[in-house]
């Protein structure tokens, strides 16, 4: 009998990626399809779920064309995806409106209302109500689009819409469900009081499974469309951060990693639910049973580098990074005249829980150069992660050496800067840009009854970075000044 292959699909915000993984953990092929975002009003962020499905079809077509033999040996599928999105379905599973995404801030008032009315819920749901989470979005819809709200038969997270198209079933997993604010995180089941507070019924939410469990089989229609076997198993899967953790091998209490993509986060794996809602620290379910993770999240991460690259008219991000490295080498302490940057281009979660907070440069003068501004952005994101680290530690969670994953991990300069700022070892991994896809494929194998050995194996270390003591006094002083700018930034929207 030919060896089985797992398909891992990761539905990101800007790209859908897919991989074919063999039982030894080798990526045989990978494909990616870019996605667009609609921003019809300031603070809004939406996508058409049909575009996700079309991207999925395109990615799988690429895999089938490049590896027809491996594609024919597919036996299981795992799913990963952006969290906190709201996909609204009617009784016939038709999408009622564009999906409202994780970085949409329209539901600020509704999040505040939930917190004021039910402050005790945060201890159960693992998070403060925030505009970016799913629950407040439904309150906004009930108030502003009541006709659509009244037609809702089911609310799905983004990757679970792909499952619906693959299997015909309305199913989610506990890790993605934890990001909705409707889950009792410790019990790993829907929390009916919060569901009812949003004007919904439990019947309007999908059935829950663990990420490593079988959820459903591929429908006959999808199998024919994709050239696969009907009833091919689809695992529960999970949200992008916990599935990335599976991909890199962060599966045991004490493991930690930093994601530096469009957004950014510090994640620490735990064996129990451990959050600090007062500091906007999340406690969510891992994609594996009997595991959780504590997370400090930033709304803008490597996207800040993309933004400043365009602002400065640089050819690309790599060109700006090279300029920074040439003009501000890490062998010398950073001069006090270098500007400071607040990385709040999309508001902030941990520890400020303020979606209206905005970023900016301070300490500019006539000598401020593109290299200085580029450096300030790298440092400012690092300072934001240091804020998040302190908040995670306030939940009683220890954070040791961290893997660095996401697009920002391609920069050794940034990795070293983060090591200096966070005062701990940072290591990058070979293949980490596909960590969520690989994690999804691993979950597929587990649901198929294989892959236990794969679960324990992580990714090979690419580089290790250790704190440089000579750099730290100046960075600590700059961090003190960075923290002092927060009140002024908050006052701009009061």
Legacy VTK file of the C-alpha trace (Angstrom):
# vtk DataFile Version 3.0
C-alpha trace
ASCII
DATASET POLYDATA
POINTS 494 float
0.000 0.000 0.000
1.363 3.423 -0.933
2.293 5.741 1.923
-0.344 8.336 2.899
-0.011 12.071 2.290
-1.601 14.872 4.335
-2.823 18.165 2.918
-2.397 21.214 5.142
-4.320 24.393 4.271
-3.718 27.721 6.018
-6.167 30.538 5.321
-4.273 33.717 6.174
-5.422 37.294 5.827
-3.248 38.123 2.822
-2.594 34.642 1.415
-3.936 31.106 1.372
-1.150 28.519 1.546
-1.247 24.752 1.144
1.299 21.944 1.486
1.564 18.228 0.785
3.304 16.509 3.711
4.483 12.913 3.802
4.446 10.737 6.918
8.120 11.495 7.524
7.416 15.229 7.802
8.835 16.226 4.419
7.055 18.975 2.484
6.672 17.555 -1.021
5.072 20.670 -2.511
3.590 23.964 -1.441
1.431 26.584 -3.121
0.136 30.042 -2.288
-2.587 32.345 -3.583
-2.773 36.014 -2.600
-5.971 37.431 -1.089
-7.345 40.948 -1.118
-8.956 42.866 1.746
-11.848 45.293 1.441
-11.943 48.350 3.706
-15.247 50.064 2.819
-15.026 52.435 5.784
-12.318 53.555 8.183
-11.677 50.784 10.699
-13.537 48.163 8.665
-11.874 45.021 7.301
-13.757 42.469 5.214
-13.249 39.595 2.785
-15.591 37.651 0.539
-15.608 34.004 1.688
-16.028 32.924 -1.926
-12.556 34.347 -2.609
-11.184 31.960 0.026
-12.748 28.986 -1.704
-11.499 30.066 -5.112
-8.009 30.530 -3.654
-8.251 27.047 -2.134
-9.231 25.558 -5.503
-6.340 27.356 -7.181
-3.777 26.254 -4.581
-4.896 22.627 -4.751
-4.775 22.738 -8.536
-1.151 23.909 -8.296
-0.313 21.028 -5.940
-2.025 18.501 -8.180
-0.116 19.762 -11.193
3.282 19.762 -9.449
2.940 16.478 -7.520
0.241 14.319 -9.145
1.411 11.096 -7.500
1.507 12.576 -3.994
-1.817 14.328 -4.587
-3.368 10.986 -5.507
-2.151 9.560 -2.182
-3.926 12.174 -0.072
-5.700 10.545 2.865
-6.377 13.448 5.211
-6.740 17.227 5.332
-5.955 19.664 8.143
-7.090 23.282 8.324
-5.607 26.415 9.859
-6.859 29.962 9.575
-7.080 33.559 10.666
-9.080 33.793 13.879
-11.929 36.020 15.104
-13.628 36.461 11.716
-17.414 36.263 11.386
-18.850 34.313 8.442
-22.655 34.522 8.468
-24.753 31.811 6.840
-28.471 31.472 6.173
-30.405 28.197 6.437
-29.195 27.122 2.988
-25.527 27.829 3.903
-25.477 30.921 1.685
-23.160 33.718 2.855
-25.245 36.699 3.969
-22.569 39.408 3.744
-18.765 39.762 3.487
-16.911 38.266 6.445
-15.863 40.742 9.137
-12.187 40.108 9.947
-10.009 40.052 13.068
-8.578 43.552 12.534
-11.985 45.203 12.065
-12.652 47.780 14.803
-16.255 48.781 14.127
-17.577 47.001 17.256
-15.753 49.140 19.852
-18.943 50.316 21.558
-20.381 46.802 21.605
-17.207 45.392 23.174
-17.350 48.065 25.873
-21.022 47.267 26.483
-20.279 43.560 26.956
-17.499 44.365 29.425
-19.671 46.750 31.420
-22.667 44.438 31.533
-20.826 41.147 32.095
-17.358 41.803 33.569
-17.365 38.355 35.191
-17.462 36.591 31.807
-13.805 37.364 31.013
-12.594 34.835 33.566
-14.559 32.144 31.716
-13.924 33.178 28.107
-10.213 33.875 28.690
-10.279 37.401 27.240
-11.700 40.839 27.704
-14.312 41.770 25.108
-12.418 43.426 22.268
-13.682 44.871 19.001
-11.563 42.418 17.024
-13.077 39.305 18.610
-16.147 37.693 17.084
-18.823 38.239 19.723
-18.928 42.082 19.650
-19.202 41.960 15.839
-22.522 40.136 16.165
-23.837 42.778 18.538
-22.854 45.411 15.972
-24.731 43.500 13.284
-27.819 43.193 15.461
-27.839 46.963 15.910
-26.782 48.145 12.441
-27.821 45.346 10.066
-30.836 43.785 11.824
-32.286 42.264 8.649
-29.103 40.281 8.061
-28.790 39.429 11.755
-32.290 37.958 11.779
-31.414 35.686 8.851
-28.364 34.141 10.538
-28.583 30.385 10.798
-24.917 29.820 11.696
-21.756 31.816 12.483
-18.499 30.248 11.321
-14.837 31.195 11.653
-12.993 31.679 8.333
-11.222 28.320 8.038
-14.469 26.573 9.000
-16.108 28.048 5.923
-13.540 26.132 3.883
-14.506 23.007 5.845
-18.140 23.664 4.958
-17.256 23.816 1.269
-15.131 20.668 1.602
-17.526 18.557 3.673
-20.931 20.237 3.742
-20.736 20.259 7.565
-20.915 23.157 10.050
-18.067 22.293 12.413
-15.367 24.210 14.286
-12.581 23.271 16.684
-12.005 24.476 20.226
-8.881 26.550 19.465
-10.640 28.673 16.839
-13.791 28.803 18.969
-11.745 30.201 21.873
-11.176 33.325 19.775
-14.887 34.046 19.424
-15.424 34.974 23.110
-18.262 32.409 23.199
-16.186 29.540 24.629
-15.654 28.393 28.184
-11.903 28.044 27.675
-11.277 25.734 30.648
-14.185 23.416 29.775
-13.516 23.658 25.999
-17.217 24.045 25.209
-19.606 26.833 24.237
-20.468 29.249 27.052
-24.191 29.851 26.693
-24.482 33.042 28.818
-22.125 34.931 26.477
-23.843 33.483 23.408
-27.184 34.719 24.713
-25.709 38.126 25.604
-25.035 38.568 21.877
-28.617 37.752 20.935
-27.760 34.295 19.618
-28.726 30.711 20.435
-26.390 27.739 20.780
-28.071 26.238 17.710
-26.538 29.041 15.628
-22.993 27.902 16.454
-21.176 24.961 14.865
-20.476 21.604 16.483
-17.081 21.517 18.224
-14.256 18.987 17.945
-10.630 18.914 19.069
-8.079 19.999 16.474
-6.558 16.526 16.173
-9.913 14.739 15.870
-11.714 13.750 12.690
-14.441 16.283 11.950
-16.074 15.053 8.729
-15.367 13.436 5.392
-14.943 15.123 2.018
-18.312 15.456 0.281
-18.921 13.751 -3.043
-19.301 17.116 -4.785
-16.046 18.512 -3.378
-14.217 15.249 -4.085
-15.251 15.388 -7.730
-14.279 19.050 -8.021
-10.868 18.472 -6.421
-10.062 15.105 -7.946
-9.887 13.403 -4.544
-11.542 10.441 -2.820
-14.983 11.011 -1.322
-15.047 10.676 2.477
-11.356 11.666 2.666
-10.933 12.689 6.303
-10.841 16.361 7.383
-9.357 17.035 10.832
-10.638 19.623 13.267
-7.646 21.884 12.644
-7.378 25.185 14.471
-6.569 28.865 14.593
-3.354 30.027 12.959
-1.308 30.576 16.125
-2.013 27.223 17.822
-1.637 25.342 14.537
1.678 27.103 13.905
2.671 25.897 17.368
1.950 22.322 16.263
3.994 22.950 13.124
7.109 24.115 14.960
6.786 21.619 17.813
5.606 24.015 20.551
3.303 21.491 22.187
4.415 21.188 25.818
3.930 23.492 28.779
6.833 25.931 28.858
7.336 26.095 25.111
7.120 29.591 23.649
7.337 31.429 20.360
6.924 34.839 18.775
4.915 35.400 15.616
5.945 38.389 13.540
3.595 38.590 10.576
0.840 41.076 9.689
0.128 41.120 13.407
2.512 39.960 16.145
2.238 37.934 19.323
4.105 36.260 22.144
2.707 32.790 22.812
3.450 30.525 25.785
2.093 26.964 25.958
0.454 25.911 29.253
-1.213 22.818 30.708
-4.123 24.864 32.072
-6.082 27.983 31.206
-3.937 30.924 32.398
-4.736 34.450 31.294
-4.882 37.965 32.689
-7.860 39.703 31.078
-7.157 42.928 32.962
-3.911 43.276 30.972
-5.588 42.148 27.738
-3.742 38.816 27.886
-5.597 35.993 26.161
-5.934 32.443 27.413
-6.993 30.228 24.505
-7.255 26.501 23.829
-4.377 24.844 21.987
-5.124 22.816 18.870
-4.166 19.703 20.870
-6.298 18.228 23.692
-5.585 19.180 27.306
-3.309 22.039 26.308
-3.819 25.792 26.299
-1.733 28.854 25.493
-1.361 32.313 26.941
-0.880 35.084 24.402
-0.008 38.749 24.303
-1.120 40.080 20.922
-0.219 43.140 18.849
-2.481 44.276 16.022
0.407 45.468 13.830
3.710 43.618 13.480
5.731 43.172 10.306
2.981 45.162 8.560
4.602 48.244 10.148
7.758 47.497 8.156
5.737 47.158 4.946
4.067 50.480 5.684
7.270 52.442 6.334
8.945 50.846 3.290
6.183 52.257 1.079
6.171 55.567 2.928
9.897 56.046 2.326
9.710 54.988 -1.328
12.099 52.080 -0.827
12.186 49.343 -3.455
11.147 46.670 -0.968
11.455 45.716 2.687
14.768 43.952 2.166
16.267 47.115 0.676
15.219 49.129 3.730
16.560 46.463 6.097
19.919 46.518 4.320
20.020 50.307 4.627
19.278 50.070 8.358
21.982 47.454 8.835
24.569 49.562 6.978
23.822 52.866 8.726
22.992 51.566 12.211
25.163 48.474 12.748
24.442 46.422 15.840
28.074 46.637 16.910
27.350 50.163 18.155
24.763 51.430 20.685
21.849 53.293 19.150
22.224 57.069 19.367
19.725 58.973 21.486
18.868 61.133 18.441
17.288 58.189 16.575
13.474 58.664 16.487
11.073 56.545 18.510
8.103 54.805 16.896
4.747 53.819 18.385
3.597 50.732 16.419
-0.135 51.256 16.873
-1.111 51.645 13.218
-4.213 49.500 13.779
-4.754 50.140 17.496
-3.471 47.714 20.102
-4.556 44.700 22.118
-2.035 43.626 24.749
-1.699 45.336 27.139
-3.743 48.415 26.198
-6.950 47.012 24.645
-7.410 50.221 22.653
-8.425 49.812 18.987
-8.433 53.614 18.535
-4.816 54.048 19.603
-2.641 55.171 16.703
1.042 55.097 15.916
3.579 57.783 15.230
7.194 58.948 15.213
8.672 61.126 17.922
12.045 62.894 18.161
12.274 63.673 14.439
14.691 66.360 13.267
16.321 67.497 10.024
18.934 64.760 10.330
16.383 61.932 10.585
17.097 59.554 7.713
15.238 56.638 6.089
17.601 54.268 7.898
16.738 55.852 11.237
13.003 55.646 10.555
13.341 52.039 9.440
15.252 51.184 12.595
12.694 53.001 14.757
9.926 50.831 13.306
11.826 47.602 14.012
12.536 48.782 17.543
8.997 50.065 18.139
7.486 46.699 17.223
10.051 45.131 19.566
9.001 47.476 22.363
5.382 46.484 21.752
6.381 42.836 22.076
8.210 43.659 25.304
4.979 45.200 26.633
3.183 41.993 25.617
5.860 39.840 27.288
5.457 41.693 30.568
1.702 41.227 30.358
2.033 37.480 29.692
4.365 37.160 32.667
1.764 38.946 34.811
-0.490 35.909 34.217
2.074 33.795 36.065
3.404 32.198 32.884
7.154 31.716 32.457
8.580 32.545 29.032
12.032 31.235 28.170
13.825 30.987 24.845
11.480 31.694 21.935
11.299 30.603 18.344
10.616 33.451 15.906
8.201 32.723 13.074
6.438 34.761 10.406
7.719 37.090 7.716
9.743 39.135 10.212
11.839 36.058 10.997
13.637 36.497 7.654
15.618 39.417 9.118
18.586 38.426 11.285
18.977 42.092 12.261
15.434 42.176 13.652
15.889 38.815 15.400
19.026 40.071 17.160
17.280 43.301 18.141
14.411 41.299 19.658
16.883 39.156 21.603
18.471 42.331 23.013
15.101 43.874 23.859
13.425 40.807 25.346
16.634 39.649 27.082
16.334 36.016 26.021
17.477 33.633 23.322
15.620 33.953 20.020
15.984 31.281 17.366
14.714 31.150 13.814
13.647 27.949 12.093
14.085 26.466 8.648
10.713 26.393 6.893
8.828 28.385 9.530
6.978 30.395 6.866
4.948 27.222 6.306
4.497 26.388 9.995
0.697 26.756 10.007
0.324 24.619 6.875
2.645 21.960 8.288
0.844 22.039 11.628
-2.481 21.597 9.840
-1.120 18.614 7.919
0.177 17.109 11.183
-3.293 17.437 12.694
-4.635 15.698 9.605
-2.290 12.764 10.195
-3.313 12.592 13.874
-6.988 12.447 12.920
-6.083 9.710 10.436
-4.512 7.695 13.249
-0.882 8.417 12.427
1.649 11.165 13.074
2.435 10.809 16.795
6.152 10.848 16.000
5.681 13.870 13.725
4.016 15.745 16.575
7.107 15.522 18.754
9.437 16.708 16.002
9.760 20.419 15.492
11.625 22.296 12.787
15.399 22.518 12.450
16.966 25.637 13.958
18.306 28.071 11.382
20.063 30.625 13.625
20.292 31.418 17.327
20.514 34.941 18.739
21.553 35.862 22.281
21.287 39.183 24.144
24.264 41.525 23.711
24.828 43.210 27.059
26.527 46.274 25.559
23.347 47.160 23.636
20.935 46.875 26.516
21.434 50.023 28.647
20.599 52.345 25.755
17.659 50.141 24.704
16.303 50.141 28.236
16.475 53.937 28.328
14.737 54.170 24.961
12.039 51.759 26.190
11.441 54.014 29.199
10.916 56.956 26.838
8.708 54.810 24.561
6.454 53.996 27.518
6.275 57.679 28.401
4.727 58.495 25.021
1.651 56.315 25.567
-0.417 58.898 27.487
0.051 61.473 24.731
-1.004 58.964 22.067
-4.102 58.010 24.051
-5.026 61.657 24.552
-5.292 62.153 20.794
-8.524 60.177 20.627
-10.054 61.021 24.027
LINES 1 495
494 0 1 2 3 4 5 6 7 8 9 10 11 12 13 14 15 16 17 18 19 20 21 22 23 24 25 26 27 28 29 30 31 32 33 34 35 36 37 38 39 40 41 42 43 44 45 46 47 48 49 50 51 52 53 54 55 56 57 58 59 60 61 62 63 64 65 66 67 68 69 70 71 72 73 74 75 76 77 78 79 80 81 82 83 84 85 86 87 88 89 90 91 92 93 94 95 96 97 98 99 100 101 102 103 104 105 106 107 108 109 110 111 112 113 114 115 116 117 118 119 120 121 122 123 124 125 126 127 128 129 130 131 132 133 134 135 136 137 138 139 140 141 142 143 144 145 146 147 148 149 150 151 152 153 154 155 156 157 158 159 160 161 162 163 164 165 166 167 168 169 170 171 172 173 174 175 176 177 178 179 180 181 182 183 184 185 186 187 188 189 190 191 192 193 194 195 196 197 198 199 200 201 202 203 204 205 206 207 208 209 210 211 212 213 214 215 216 217 218 219 220 221 222 223 224 225 226 227 228 229 230 231 232 233 234 235 236 237 238 239 240 241 242 243 244 245 246 247 248 249 250 251 252 253 254 255 256 257 258 259 260 261 262 263 264 265 266 267 268 269 270 271 272 273 274 275 276 277 278 279 280 281 282 283 284 285 286 287 288 289 290 291 292 293 294 295 296 297 298 299 300 301 302 303 304 305 306 307 308 309 310 311 312 313 314 315 316 317 318 319 320 321 322 323 324 325 326 327 328 329 330 331 332 333 334 335 336 337 338 339 340 341 342 343 344 345 346 347 348 349 350 351 352 353 354 355 356 357 358 359 360 361 362 363 364 365 366 367 368 369 370 371 372 373 374 375 376 377 378 379 380 381 382 383 384 385 386 387 388 389 390 391 392 393 394 395 396 397 398 399 400 401 402 403 404 405 406 407 408 409 410 411 412 413 414 415 416 417 418 419 420 421 422 423 424 425 426 427 428 429 430 431 432 433 434 435 436 437 438 439 440 441 442 443 444 445 446 447 448 449 450 451 452 453 454 455 456 457 458 459 460 461 462 463 464 465 466 467 468 469 470 471 472 473 474 475 476 477 478 479 480 481 482 483 484 485 486 487 488 489 490 491 492 493
